[in-house]
Amino acid sequence: MELGDGDRSEIASSADLAEEEQPEISLPDWSEAEARALENGELMLKKGIVEGRRQGMASQRVHAPASTVWERILDFSMWPKVVDNVVSARVYSAEQRPGGEHLKVEVVIGVTLLRIRTFVHHIYRAG
């Protein structure tokens, strides 16, 4: 995985969660219609607040081995080609911790002339 030029001051200010502060991620409750849509391979999006933090989740049933799915999800260089409105995505920090691999990613989203630069902290727990 290719890393950027290290943490810059505006990036370094993103909150590092201590292991005990990391919220558990649970699957959302799906309505019957949403569950049917998932079974049919449709992409379902949910957003909300968990332990005071805004979170979003995208779910889709994929008929492929888990290792292949994770390989594709974690290939941030491909996001502009496969995720709507993503202009660029790059990992600027990757570190192994006891709770999993922590990946910090700069994502630029663009719609017409508007560009939004956001920073996402992914926690990948293999297995």
Backbone atoms as SQL, in Angstrom:
CREATE TABLE atoms (id INTEGER PRIMARY KEY, chain TEXT, resi INTEGER, resn TEXT, atom TEXT, x REAL, y REAL, z REAL);
INSERT INTO atoms VALUES
  (1, 'A', 1, 'MET', 'N', 0.843, -1.164, 0.000),
  (2, 'A', 1, 'MET', 'CA', 0.000, 0.000, 0.000),
  (3, 'A', 1, 'MET', 'C', 0.893, 1.232, 0.000),
  (4, 'A', 2, 'GLU', 'N', 0.593, 2.162, -0.859),
  (5, 'A', 2, 'GLU', 'CA', 1.409, 3.355, -1.007),
  (6, 'A', 2, 'GLU', 'C', 0.947, 4.419, -0.025),
  (7, 'A', 3, 'LEU', 'N', 1.883, 5.027, 0.655),
  (8, 'A', 3, 'LEU', 'CA', 1.558, 6.075, 1.611),
  (9, 'A', 3, 'LEU', 'C', 1.953, 7.419, 1.057),
  (10, 'A', 4, 'GLY', 'N', 1.266, 8.443, 1.554),
  (11, 'A', 4, 'GLY', 'CA', 1.574, 9.806, 1.140),
  (12, 'A', 4, 'GLY', 'C', 2.834, 10.304, 1.814),
  (13, 'A', 5, 'ASP', 'N', 3.005, 11.609, 1.839),
  (14, 'A', 5, 'ASP', 'CA', 4.228, 12.191, 2.368),
  (15, 'A', 5, 'ASP', 'C', 4.183, 12.387, 3.880),
  (16, 'A', 6, 'GLY', 'N', 3.357, 11.617, 4.576),
  (17, 'A', 6, 'GLY', 'CA', 3.314, 11.704, 6.039),
  (18, 'A', 6, 'GLY', 'C', 2.253, 12.669, 6.496),
  (19, 'A', 7, 'ASP', 'N', 2.059, 12.705, 7.805),
  (20, 'A', 7, 'ASP', 'CA', 1.038, 13.578, 8.370),
  (21, 'A', 7, 'ASP', 'C', 1.454, 15.030, 8.253),
  (22, 'A', 8, 'ARG', 'N', 0.560, 15.832, 7.702),
  (23, 'A', 8, 'ARG', 'CA', 0.763, 17.274, 7.688),
  (24, 'A', 8, 'ARG', 'C', 0.002, 17.842, 8.865),
  (25, 'A', 9, 'SER', 'N', 0.233, 19.096, 9.211),
  (26, 'A', 9, 'SER', 'CA', -0.382, 19.667, 10.402),
  (27, 'A', 9, 'SER', 'C', -1.906, 19.566, 10.380),
  (28, 'A', 10, 'GLU', 'N', -2.571, 19.860, 9.231),
  (29, 'A', 10, 'GLU', 'CA', -4.027, 19.789, 9.217),
  (30, 'A', 10, 'GLU', 'C', -4.517, 18.354, 9.294),
  (31, 'A', 11, 'ILE', 'N', -3.709, 17.407, 8.858),
  (32, 'A', 11, 'ILE', 'CA', -4.093, 16.003, 8.930),
  (33, 'A', 11, 'ILE', 'C', -3.820, 15.452, 10.318),
  (34, 'A', 12, 'ALA', 'N', -2.723, 15.844, 10.909),
  (35, 'A', 12, 'ALA', 'CA', -2.345, 15.308, 12.207),
  (36, 'A', 12, 'ALA', 'C', -3.354, 15.663, 13.289),
  (37, 'A', 13, 'SER', 'N', -4.203, 16.656, 13.048),
  (38, 'A', 13, 'SER', 'CA', -5.163, 17.048, 14.065),
  (39, 'A', 13, 'SER', 'C', -6.357, 16.098, 14.140),
  (40, 'A', 14, 'SER', 'N', -6.507, 15.155, 13.187),
  (41, 'A', 14, 'SER', 'CA', -7.636, 14.244, 13.293),
  (42, 'A', 14, 'SER', 'C', -7.456, 13.368, 14.522),
  (43, 'A', 15, 'ALA', 'N', -8.573, 13.100, 15.201),
  (44, 'A', 15, 'ALA', 'CA', -8.529, 12.445, 16.510),
  (45, 'A', 15, 'ALA', 'C', -8.058, 11.005, 16.386),
  (46, 'A', 16, 'ASP', 'N', -7.089, 10.650, 17.214),
  (47, 'A', 16, 'ASP', 'CA', -6.671, 9.260, 17.338),
  (48, 'A', 16, 'ASP', 'C', -7.448, 8.673, 18.500),
  (49, 'A', 17, 'LEU', 'N', -8.200, 7.634, 18.221),
  (50, 'A', 17, 'LEU', 'CA', -8.976, 7.005, 19.275),
  (51, 'A', 17, 'LEU', 'C', -8.120, 5.978, 19.994),
  (52, 'A', 18, 'ALA', 'N', -8.135, 6.041, 21.318),
  (53, 'A', 18, 'ALA', 'CA', -7.474, 5.003, 22.099),
  (54, 'A', 18, 'ALA', 'C', -8.255, 3.714, 21.881),
  (55, 'A', 19, 'GLU', 'N', -7.598, 2.594, 22.044),
  (56, 'A', 19, 'GLU', 'CA', -8.232, 1.298, 21.794),
  (57, 'A', 19, 'GLU', 'C', -9.554, 1.165, 22.543),
  (58, 'A', 20, 'GLU', 'N', -9.604, 1.587, 23.800),
  (59, 'A', 20, 'GLU', 'CA', -10.822, 1.444, 24.585),
  (60, 'A', 20, 'GLU', 'C', -11.913, 2.426, 24.171),
  (61, 'A', 21, 'GLU', 'N', -11.589, 3.461, 23.404),
  (62, 'A', 21, 'GLU', 'CA', -12.568, 4.453, 22.971),
  (63, 'A', 21, 'GLU', 'C', -13.199, 4.105, 21.628),
  (64, 'A', 22, 'GLN', 'N', -12.700, 3.103, 20.948),
  (65, 'A', 22, 'GLN', 'CA', -13.213, 2.790, 19.612),
  (66, 'A', 22, 'GLN', 'C', -14.622, 2.229, 19.728),
  (67, 'A', 23, 'PRO', 'N', -15.577, 2.857, 19.054),
  (68, 'A', 23, 'PRO', 'CA', -16.942, 2.333, 19.116),
  (69, 'A', 23, 'PRO', 'C', -17.044, 1.015, 18.363),
  (70, 'A', 24, 'GLU', 'N', -17.852, 0.126, 18.890),
  (71, 'A', 24, 'GLU', 'CA', -18.109, -1.113, 18.172),
  (72, 'A', 24, 'GLU', 'C', -19.024, -0.798, 17.003),
  (73, 'A', 25, 'ILE', 'N', -18.784, -1.439, 15.903),
  (74, 'A', 25, 'ILE', 'CA', -19.592, -1.226, 14.717),
  (75, 'A', 25, 'ILE', 'C', -20.547, -2.400, 14.600),
  (76, 'A', 26, 'SER', 'N', -21.833, -2.081, 14.541),
  (77, 'A', 26, 'SER', 'CA', -22.821, -3.140, 14.393),
  (78, 'A', 26, 'SER', 'C', -23.623, -2.880, 13.129),
  (79, 'A', 27, 'LEU', 'N', -24.164, -3.946, 12.582),
  (80, 'A', 27, 'LEU', 'CA', -24.975, -3.797, 11.372),
  (81, 'A', 27, 'LEU', 'C', -26.280, -3.112, 11.734),
  (82, 'A', 28, 'PRO', 'N', -26.758, -2.251, 10.853),
  (83, 'A', 28, 'PRO', 'CA', -28.013, -1.557, 11.131),
  (84, 'A', 28, 'PRO', 'C', -29.199, -2.502, 11.023),
  (85, 'A', 29, 'ASP', 'N', -30.305, -2.072, 11.597),
  (86, 'A', 29, 'ASP', 'CA', -31.554, -2.813, 11.433),
  (87, 'A', 29, 'ASP', 'C', -32.124, -2.455, 10.069),
  (88, 'A', 30, 'TRP', 'N', -32.395, -3.479, 9.258),
  (89, 'A', 30, 'TRP', 'CA', -32.944, -3.256, 7.925),
  (90, 'A', 30, 'TRP', 'C', -34.438, -3.519, 7.941),
  (91, 'A', 31, 'SER', 'N', -35.183, -2.697, 7.233),
  (92, 'A', 31, 'SER', 'CA', -36.610, -2.969, 7.051),
  (93, 'A', 31, 'SER', 'C', -36.733, -4.186, 6.141),
  (94, 'A', 32, 'GLU', 'N', -37.947, -4.734, 6.041),
  (95, 'A', 32, 'GLU', 'CA', -38.142, -5.885, 5.144),
  (96, 'A', 32, 'GLU', 'C', -37.808, -5.515, 3.701),
  (97, 'A', 33, 'ALA', 'N', -38.205, -4.312, 3.286),
  (98, 'A', 33, 'ALA', 'CA', -37.918, -3.871, 1.903),
  (99, 'A', 33, 'ALA', 'C', -36.419, -3.723, 1.690),
  (100, 'A', 34, 'GLU', 'N', -35.709, -3.177, 2.680),
  (101, 'A', 34, 'GLU', 'CA', -34.256, -3.025, 2.570),
  (102, 'A', 34, 'GLU', 'C', -33.571, -4.387, 2.544),
  (103, 'A', 35, 'ALA', 'N', -34.039, -5.322, 3.348),
  (104, 'A', 35, 'ALA', 'CA', -33.458, -6.670, 3.368),
  (105, 'A', 35, 'ALA', 'C', -33.635, -7.348, 2.012),
  (106, 'A', 36, 'ARG', 'N', -34.803, -7.172, 1.385),
  (107, 'A', 36, 'ARG', 'CA', -35.024, -7.750, 0.049),
  (108, 'A', 36, 'ARG', 'C', -34.086, -7.101, -0.970),
  (109, 'A', 37, 'ALA', 'N', -33.933, -5.772, -0.873),
  (110, 'A', 37, 'ALA', 'CA', -33.036, -5.066, -1.797),
  (111, 'A', 37, 'ALA', 'C', -31.607, -5.572, -1.646),
  (112, 'A', 38, 'LEU', 'N', -31.167, -5.801, -0.402),
  (113, 'A', 38, 'LEU', 'CA', -29.825, -6.346, -0.164),
  (114, 'A', 38, 'LEU', 'C', -29.694, -7.727, -0.792),
  (115, 'A', 39, 'GLU', 'N', -30.693, -8.558, -0.615),
  (116, 'A', 39, 'GLU', 'CA', -30.659, -9.904, -1.199),
  (117, 'A', 39, 'GLU', 'C', -30.549, -9.852, -2.715),
  (118, 'A', 40, 'ASN', 'N', -31.096, -8.797, -3.315),
  (119, 'A', 40, 'ASN', 'CA', -31.043, -8.629, -4.769),
  (120, 'A', 40, 'ASN', 'C', -29.771, -7.932, -5.232),
  (121, 'A', 41, 'GLY', 'N', -28.834, -7.680, -4.310),
  (122, 'A', 41, 'GLY', 'CA', -27.552, -7.103, -4.682),
  (123, 'A', 41, 'GLY', 'C', -27.517, -5.585, -4.732),
  (124, 'A', 42, 'GLU', 'N', -28.603, -4.923, -4.266),
  (125, 'A', 42, 'GLU', 'CA', -28.615, -3.460, -4.290),
  (126, 'A', 42, 'GLU', 'C', -27.733, -2.898, -3.179),
  (127, 'A', 43, 'LEU', 'N', -27.192, -1.723, -3.420),
  (128, 'A', 43, 'LEU', 'CA', -26.381, -1.019, -2.436),
  (129, 'A', 43, 'LEU', 'C', -27.305, -0.290, -1.474),
  (130, 'A', 44, 'MET', 'N', -27.114, -0.506, -0.178),
  (131, 'A', 44, 'MET', 'CA', -27.924, 0.154, 0.844),
  (132, 'A', 44, 'MET', 'C', -27.015, 1.046, 1.687),
  (133, 'A', 45, 'LEU', 'N', -27.470, 2.259, 1.942),
  (134, 'A', 45, 'LEU', 'CA', -26.711, 3.225, 2.723),
  (135, 'A', 45, 'LEU', 'C', -27.478, 3.573, 3.987),
  (136, 'A', 46, 'LYS', 'N', -26.776, 3.646, 5.114),
  (137, 'A', 46, 'LYS', 'CA', -27.359, 4.063, 6.394),
  (138, 'A', 46, 'LYS', 'C', -26.416, 5.059, 7.028),
  (139, 'A', 47, 'LYS', 'N', -26.988, 6.026, 7.717),
  (140, 'A', 47, 'LYS', 'CA', -26.159, 6.955, 8.469),
  (141, 'A', 47, 'LYS', 'C', -26.812, 7.184, 9.813),
  (142, 'A', 48, 'GLY', 'N', -26.001, 7.614, 10.761),
  (143, 'A', 48, 'GLY', 'CA', -26.524, 7.856, 12.094),
  (144, 'A', 48, 'GLY', 'C', -25.421, 8.282, 13.029),
  (145, 'A', 49, 'ILE', 'N', -25.744, 8.286, 14.303),
  (146, 'A', 49, 'ILE', 'CA', -24.785, 8.672, 15.330),
  (147, 'A', 49, 'ILE', 'C', -24.634, 7.501, 16.289),
  (148, 'A', 50, 'VAL', 'N', -23.396, 7.068, 16.496),
  (149, 'A', 50, 'VAL', 'CA', -23.076, 5.983, 17.408),
  (150, 'A', 50, 'VAL', 'C', -22.112, 6.538, 18.441),
  (151, 'A', 51, 'GLU', 'N', -22.499, 6.453, 19.704),
  (152, 'A', 51, 'GLU', 'CA', -21.663, 6.967, 20.802),
  (153, 'A', 51, 'GLU', 'C', -21.194, 8.392, 20.528),
  (154, 'A', 52, 'GLY', 'N', -22.102, 9.227, 20.032),
  (155, 'A', 52, 'GLY', 'CA', -21.797, 10.634, 19.804),
  (156, 'A', 52, 'GLY', 'C', -20.985, 10.934, 18.558),
  (157, 'A', 53, 'ARG', 'N', -20.691, 9.925, 17.748),
  (158, 'A', 53, 'ARG', 'CA', -19.906, 10.134, 16.535),
  (159, 'A', 53, 'ARG', 'C', -20.771, 9.844, 15.322),
  (160, 'A', 54, 'ARG', 'N', -20.702, 10.733, 14.324),
  (161, 'A', 54, 'ARG', 'CA', -21.424, 10.489, 13.078),
  (162, 'A', 54, 'ARG', 'C', -20.760, 9.356, 12.322),
  (163, 'A', 55, 'GLN', 'N', -21.573, 8.439, 11.859),
  (164, 'A', 55, 'GLN', 'CA', -21.049, 7.308, 11.109),
  (165, 'A', 55, 'GLN', 'C', -21.958, 7.014, 9.930),
  (166, 'A', 56, 'GLY', 'N', -21.380, 6.435, 8.921),
  (167, 'A', 56, 'GLY', 'CA', -22.148, 5.991, 7.782),
  (168, 'A', 56, 'GLY', 'C', -21.739, 4.581, 7.418),
  (169, 'A', 57, 'MET', 'N', -22.664, 3.852, 6.818),
  (170, 'A', 57, 'MET', 'CA', -22.357, 2.483, 6.437),
  (171, 'A', 57, 'MET', 'C', -22.984, 2.197, 5.082),
  (172, 'A', 58, 'ALA', 'N', -22.231, 1.554, 4.249),
  (173, 'A', 58, 'ALA', 'CA', -22.741, 1.077, 2.968),
  (174, 'A', 58, 'ALA', 'C', -22.701, -0.440, 3.013),
  (175, 'A', 59, 'SER', 'N', -23.787, -1.079, 2.610),
  (176, 'A', 59, 'SER', 'CA', -23.863, -2.543, 2.610),
  (177, 'A', 59, 'SER', 'C', -24.340, -3.025, 1.258),
  (178, 'A', 60, 'GLN', 'N', -23.741, -4.112, 0.803),
  (179, 'A', 60, 'GLN', 'CA', -24.149, -4.718, -0.450),
  (180, 'A', 60, 'GLN', 'C', -23.745, -6.181, -0.419),
  (181, 'A', 61, 'ARG', 'N', -24.639, -7.057, -0.841),
  (182, 'A', 61, 'ARG', 'CA', -24.316, -8.483, -0.908),
  (183, 'A', 61, 'ARG', 'C', -23.472, -8.709, -2.153),
  (184, 'A', 62, 'VAL', 'N', -22.320, -9.329, -1.958),
  (185, 'A', 62, 'VAL', 'CA', -21.395, -9.575, -3.056),
  (186, 'A', 62, 'VAL', 'C', -21.087, -11.071, -3.076),
  (187, 'A', 63, 'HIS', 'N', -21.188, -11.658, -4.217),
  (188, 'A', 63, 'HIS', 'CA', -20.907, -13.088, -4.356),
  (189, 'A', 63, 'HIS', 'C', -19.441, -13.259, -4.755),
  (190, 'A', 64, 'ALA', 'N', -18.567, -13.182, -3.746),
  (191, 'A', 64, 'ALA', 'CA', -17.124, -13.323, -3.938),
  (192, 'A', 64, 'ALA', 'C', -16.520, -13.659, -2.580),
  (193, 'A', 65, 'PRO', 'N', -15.325, -14.252, -2.574),
  (194, 'A', 65, 'PRO', 'CA', -14.660, -14.524, -1.294),
  (195, 'A', 65, 'PRO', 'C', -14.388, -13.217, -0.535),
  (196, 'A', 66, 'ALA', 'N', -14.480, -13.287, 0.781),
  (197, 'A', 66, 'ALA', 'CA', -14.257, -12.101, 1.626),
  (198, 'A', 66, 'ALA', 'C', -12.909, -11.451, 1.333),
  (199, 'A', 67, 'SER', 'N', -11.879, -12.240, 1.095),
  (200, 'A', 67, 'SER', 'CA', -10.551, -11.667, 0.836),
  (201, 'A', 67, 'SER', 'C', -10.554, -10.805, -0.434),
  (202, 'A', 68, 'THR', 'N', -11.298, -11.237, -1.442),
  (203, 'A', 68, 'THR', 'CA', -11.392, -10.460, -2.687),
  (204, 'A', 68, 'THR', 'C', -12.146, -9.160, -2.449),
  (205, 'A', 69, 'VAL', 'N', -13.226, -9.233, -1.688),
  (206, 'A', 69, 'VAL', 'CA', -14.022, -8.039, -1.388),
  (207, 'A', 69, 'VAL', 'C', -13.182, -7.026, -0.625),
  (208, 'A', 70, 'TRP', 'N', -12.483, -7.467, 0.428),
  (209, 'A', 70, 'TRP', 'CA', -11.669, -6.538, 1.216),
  (210, 'A', 70, 'TRP', 'C', -10.532, -5.949, 0.390),
  (211, 'A', 71, 'GLU', 'N', -9.949, -6.751, -0.480),
  (212, 'A', 71, 'GLU', 'CA', -8.885, -6.253, -1.354),
  (213, 'A', 71, 'GLU', 'C', -9.389, -5.086, -2.205),
  (214, 'A', 72, 'ARG', 'N', -10.587, -5.214, -2.718),
  (215, 'A', 72, 'ARG', 'CA', -11.171, -4.153, -3.545),
  (216, 'A', 72, 'ARG', 'C', -11.556, -2.933, -2.717),
  (217, 'A', 73, 'ILE', 'N', -12.155, -3.150, -1.551),
  (218, 'A', 73, 'ILE', 'CA', -12.559, -2.023, -0.695),
  (219, 'A', 73, 'ILE', 'C', -11.346, -1.215, -0.264),
  (220, 'A', 74, 'LEU', 'N', -10.263, -1.899, 0.067),
  (221, 'A', 74, 'LEU', 'CA', -9.070, -1.225, 0.588),
  (222, 'A', 74, 'LEU', 'C', -8.148, -0.699, -0.510),
  (223, 'A', 75, 'ASP', 'N', -8.515, -0.866, -1.762),
  (224, 'A', 75, 'ASP', 'CA', -7.726, -0.332, -2.876),
  (225, 'A', 75, 'ASP', 'C', -8.195, 1.098, -3.151),
  (226, 'A', 76, 'PHE', 'N', -7.755, 2.024, -2.305),
  (227, 'A', 76, 'PHE', 'CA', -8.223, 3.407, -2.366),
  (228, 'A', 76, 'PHE', 'C', -7.859, 4.097, -3.674),
  (229, 'A', 77, 'SER', 'N', -6.797, 3.653, -4.328),
  (230, 'A', 77, 'SER', 'CA', -6.430, 4.273, -5.604),
  (231, 'A', 77, 'SER', 'C', -7.506, 4.051, -6.665),
  (232, 'A', 78, 'MET', 'N', -8.336, 3.031, -6.496),
  (233, 'A', 78, 'MET', 'CA', -9.403, 2.740, -7.456),
  (234, 'A', 78, 'MET', 'C', -10.717, 3.439, -7.120),
  (235, 'A', 79, 'TRP', 'N', -10.817, 4.034, -5.956),
  (236, 'A', 79, 'TRP', 'CA', -12.077, 4.655, -5.557),
  (237, 'A', 79, 'TRP', 'C', -12.614, 5.650, -6.585),
  (238, 'A', 80, 'PRO', 'N', -11.785, 6.505, -7.190),
  (239, 'A', 80, 'PRO', 'CA', -12.343, 7.444, -8.171),
  (240, 'A', 80, 'PRO', 'C', -13.038, 6.744, -9.345),
  (241, 'A', 81, 'LYS', 'N', -12.649, 5.520, -9.637),
  (242, 'A', 81, 'LYS', 'CA', -13.262, 4.789, -10.750),
  (243, 'A', 81, 'LYS', 'C', -14.514, 4.021, -10.325),
  (244, 'A', 82, 'VAL', 'N', -14.628, 3.693, -9.038),
  (245, 'A', 82, 'VAL', 'CA', -15.732, 2.826, -8.617),
  (246, 'A', 82, 'VAL', 'C', -16.694, 3.460, -7.617),
  (247, 'A', 83, 'VAL', 'N', -16.350, 4.597, -7.028),
  (248, 'A', 83, 'VAL', 'CA', -17.230, 5.257, -6.059),
  (249, 'A', 83, 'VAL', 'C', -17.695, 6.585, -6.643),
  (250, 'A', 84, 'ASP', 'N', -19.006, 6.743, -6.742),
  (251, 'A', 84, 'ASP', 'CA', -19.577, 7.958, -7.326),
  (252, 'A', 84, 'ASP', 'C', -19.037, 9.211, -6.646),
  (253, 'A', 85, 'ASN', 'N', -18.686, 10.185, -7.455),
  (254, 'A', 85, 'ASN', 'CA', -18.271, 11.530, -7.028),
  (255, 'A', 85, 'ASN', 'C', -16.925, 11.601, -6.305),
  (256, 'A', 86, 'VAL', 'N', -16.205, 10.484, -6.163),
  (257, 'A', 86, 'VAL', 'CA', -14.873, 10.546, -5.555),
  (258, 'A', 86, 'VAL', 'C', -13.878, 10.942, -6.634),
  (259, 'A', 87, 'VAL', 'N', -13.174, 12.042, -6.374),
  (260, 'A', 87, 'VAL', 'CA', -12.176, 12.561, -7.307),
  (261, 'A', 87, 'VAL', 'C', -10.819, 11.936, -7.020),
  (262, 'A', 88, 'SER', 'N', -10.496, 11.787, -5.724),
  (263, 'A', 88, 'SER', 'CA', -9.233, 11.151, -5.343),
  (264, 'A', 88, 'SER', 'C', -9.359, 10.574, -3.938),
  (265, 'A', 89, 'ALA', 'N', -8.524, 9.582, -3.669),
  (266, 'A', 89, 'ALA', 'CA', -8.454, 8.969, -2.338),
  (267, 'A', 89, 'ALA', 'C', -7.037, 8.467, -2.159),
  (268, 'A', 90, 'ARG', 'N', -6.421, 8.846, -1.036),
  (269, 'A', 90, 'ARG', 'CA', -5.055, 8.388, -0.792),
  (270, 'A', 90, 'ARG', 'C', -4.857, 8.122, 0.691),
  (271, 'A', 91, 'VAL', 'N', -4.146, 7.059, 0.977),
  (272, 'A', 91, 'VAL', 'CA', -3.806, 6.708, 2.350),
  (273, 'A', 91, 'VAL', 'C', -2.648, 7.596, 2.786),
  (274, 'A', 92, 'TYR', 'N', -2.816, 8.316, 3.892),
  (275, 'A', 92, 'TYR', 'CA', -1.724, 9.140, 4.395),
  (276, 'A', 92, 'TYR', 'C', -1.156, 8.589, 5.696),
  (277, 'A', 93, 'SER', 'N', -1.791, 7.578, 6.250),
  (278, 'A', 93, 'SER', 'CA', -1.251, 6.939, 7.449),
  (279, 'A', 93, 'SER', 'C', -1.800, 5.516, 7.520),
  (280, 'A', 94, 'ALA', 'N', -0.930, 4.566, 7.770),
  (281, 'A', 94, 'ALA', 'CA', -1.341, 3.168, 7.949),
  (282, 'A', 94, 'ALA', 'C', -0.509, 2.599, 9.084),
  (283, 'A', 95, 'GLU', 'N', -1.206, 2.036, 10.069),
  (284, 'A', 95, 'GLU', 'CA', -0.451, 1.461, 11.184),
  (285, 'A', 95, 'GLU', 'C', -1.205, 0.282, 11.782),
  (286, 'A', 96, 'GLN', 'N', -0.446, -0.739, 12.122),
  (287, 'A', 96, 'GLN', 'CA', -1.004, -1.915, 12.782),
  (288, 'A', 96, 'GLN', 'C', -1.128, -1.603, 14.260),
  (289, 'A', 97, 'ARG', 'N', -2.289, -1.886, 14.833),
  (290, 'A', 97, 'ARG', 'CA', -2.527, -1.739, 16.267),
  (291, 'A', 97, 'ARG', 'C', -3.170, -3.030, 16.759),
  (292, 'A', 98, 'PRO', 'N', -3.194, -3.238, 18.068),
  (293, 'A', 98, 'PRO', 'CA', -3.793, -4.481, 18.578),
  (294, 'A', 98, 'PRO', 'C', -5.219, -4.731, 18.093),
  (295, 'A', 99, 'GLY', 'N', -6.028, -3.679, 17.883),
  (296, 'A', 99, 'GLY', 'CA', -7.414, -3.857, 17.459),
  (297, 'A', 99, 'GLY', 'C', -7.605, -3.976, 15.963),
  (298, 'A', 100, 'GLY', 'N', -6.522, -3.897, 15.194),
  (299, 'A', 100, 'GLY', 'CA', -6.651, -3.995, 13.750),
  (300, 'A', 100, 'GLY', 'C', -5.766, -2.992, 13.045),
  (301, 'A', 101, 'GLU', 'N', -5.866, -2.952, 11.741),
  (302, 'A', 101, 'GLU', 'CA', -5.079, -2.015, 10.944),
  (303, 'A', 101, 'GLU', 'C', -5.838, -0.698, 10.839),
  (304, 'A', 102, 'HIS', 'N', -5.168, 0.389, 11.193),
  (305, 'A', 102, 'HIS', 'CA', -5.767, 1.719, 11.135),
  (306, 'A', 102, 'HIS', 'C', -5.275, 2.422, 9.880),
  (307, 'A', 103, 'LEU', 'N', -6.204, 2.765, 9.022),
  (308, 'A', 103, 'LEU', 'CA', -5.888, 3.436, 7.770),
  (309, 'A', 103, 'LEU', 'C', -6.561, 4.802, 7.789),
  (310, 'A', 104, 'LYS', 'N', -5.768, 5.837, 7.572),
  (311, 'A', 104, 'LYS', 'CA', -6.320, 7.182, 7.485),
  (312, 'A', 104, 'LYS', 'C', -6.215, 7.607, 6.033),
  (313, 'A', 105, 'VAL', 'N', -7.358, 8.031, 5.495),
  (314, 'A', 105, 'VAL', 'CA', -7.467, 8.267, 4.067),
  (315, 'A', 105, 'VAL', 'C', -8.015, 9.671, 3.807),
  (316, 'A', 106, 'GLU', 'N', -7.336, 10.388, 2.932),
  (317, 'A', 106, 'GLU', 'CA', -7.845, 11.668, 2.452),
  (318, 'A', 106, 'GLU', 'C', -8.709, 11.365, 1.230),
  (319, 'A', 107, 'VAL', 'N', -9.960, 11.791, 1.279),
  (320, 'A', 107, 'VAL', 'CA', -10.896, 11.557, 0.187),
  (321, 'A', 107, 'VAL', 'C', -11.399, 12.906, -0.307),
  (322, 'A', 108, 'VAL', 'N', -11.299, 13.137, -1.612),
  (323, 'A', 108, 'VAL', 'CA', -11.833, 14.360, -2.209),
  (324, 'A', 108, 'VAL', 'C', -13.062, 13.968, -3.013),
  (325, 'A', 109, 'ILE', 'N', -14.175, 14.623, -2.681),
  (326, 'A', 109, 'ILE', 'CA', -15.444, 14.378, -3.345),
  (327, 'A', 109, 'ILE', 'C', -15.750, 15.603, -4.189),
  (328, 'A', 110, 'GLY', 'N', -16.175, 15.394, -5.408),
  (329, 'A', 110, 'GLY', 'CA', -16.464, 16.520, -6.287),
  (330, 'A', 110, 'GLY', 'C', -17.806, 16.393, -6.971),
  (331, 'A', 111, 'VAL', 'N', -18.544, 17.486, -6.943),
  (332, 'A', 111, 'VAL', 'CA', -19.806, 17.578, -7.658),
  (333, 'A', 111, 'VAL', 'C', -19.780, 18.907, -8.384),
  (334, 'A', 112, 'THR', 'N', -19.862, 18.880, -9.687),
  (335, 'A', 112, 'THR', 'CA', -19.696, 20.041, -10.571),
  (336, 'A', 112, 'THR', 'C', -18.432, 20.799, -10.158),
  (337, 'A', 113, 'LEU', 'N', -18.555, 22.047, -9.751),
  (338, 'A', 113, 'LEU', 'CA', -17.364, 22.834, -9.384),
  (339, 'A', 113, 'LEU', 'C', -17.000, 22.725, -7.910),
  (340, 'A', 114, 'LEU', 'N', -17.815, 22.077, -7.112),
  (341, 'A', 114, 'LEU', 'CA', -17.590, 21.954, -5.675),
  (342, 'A', 114, 'LEU', 'C', -16.669, 20.776, -5.371),
  (343, 'A', 115, 'ARG', 'N', -15.675, 20.997, -4.521),
  (344, 'A', 115, 'ARG', 'CA', -14.776, 19.937, -4.058),
  (345, 'A', 115, 'ARG', 'C', -14.806, 19.919, -2.535),
  (346, 'A', 116, 'ILE', 'N', -15.018, 18.749, -1.964),
  (347, 'A', 116, 'ILE', 'CA', -15.017, 18.579, -0.516),
  (348, 'A', 116, 'ILE', 'C', -13.875, 17.649, -0.167),
  (349, 'A', 117, 'ARG', 'N', -13.008, 18.107, 0.712),
  (350, 'A', 117, 'ARG', 'CA', -11.852, 17.318, 1.158),
  (351, 'A', 117, 'ARG', 'C', -12.164, 16.811, 2.559),
  (352, 'A', 118, 'THR', 'N', -12.159, 15.510, 2.722),
  (353, 'A', 118, 'THR', 'CA', -12.494, 14.919, 4.008),
  (354, 'A', 118, 'THR', 'C', -11.444, 13.883, 4.390),
  (355, 'A', 119, 'PHE', 'N', -11.387, 13.580, 5.660),
  (356, 'A', 119, 'PHE', 'CA', -10.415, 12.618, 6.165),
  (357, 'A', 119, 'PHE', 'C', -11.171, 11.537, 6.915),
  (358, 'A', 120, 'VAL', 'N', -10.917, 10.275, 6.534),
  (359, 'A', 120, 'VAL', 'CA', -11.642, 9.157, 7.082),
  (360, 'A', 120, 'VAL', 'C', -10.670, 8.216, 7.783),
  (361, 'A', 121, 'HIS', 'N', -11.058, 7.777, 8.970),
  (362, 'A', 121, 'HIS', 'CA', -10.250, 6.842, 9.751),
  (363, 'A', 121, 'HIS', 'C', -10.923, 5.478, 9.646),
  (364, 'A', 122, 'HIS', 'N', -10.330, 4.566, 8.887),
  (365, 'A', 122, 'HIS', 'CA', -10.835, 3.211, 8.701),
  (366, 'A', 122, 'HIS', 'C', -10.121, 2.297, 9.685),
  (367, 'A', 123, 'ILE', 'N', -10.860, 1.373, 10.279),
  (368, 'A', 123, 'ILE', 'CA', -10.268, 0.337, 11.124),
  (369, 'A', 123, 'ILE', 'C', -10.630, -1.005, 10.496),
  (370, 'A', 124, 'TYR', 'N', -9.609, -1.700, 10.006),
  (371, 'A', 124, 'TYR', 'CA', -9.817, -2.990, 9.347),
  (372, 'A', 124, 'TYR', 'C', -9.416, -4.094, 10.305),
  (373, 'A', 125, 'ARG', 'N', -10.388, -4.908, 10.662),
  (374, 'A', 125, 'ARG', 'CA', -10.152, -6.046, 11.548),
  (375, 'A', 125, 'ARG', 'C', -10.288, -7.322, 10.726),
  (376, 'A', 126, 'ALA', 'N', -9.175, -7.908, 10.369),
  (377, 'A', 126, 'ALA', 'CA', -9.202, -9.124, 9.556),
  (378, 'A', 126, 'ALA', 'C', -9.818, -10.274, 10.357),
  (379, 'A', 127, 'GLY', 'N', -10.534, -11.132, 9.635),
  (380, 'A', 127, 'GLY', 'CA', -11.118, -12.310, 10.282),
  (381, 'A', 127, 'GLY', 'C', -12.347, -11.954, 10.958);
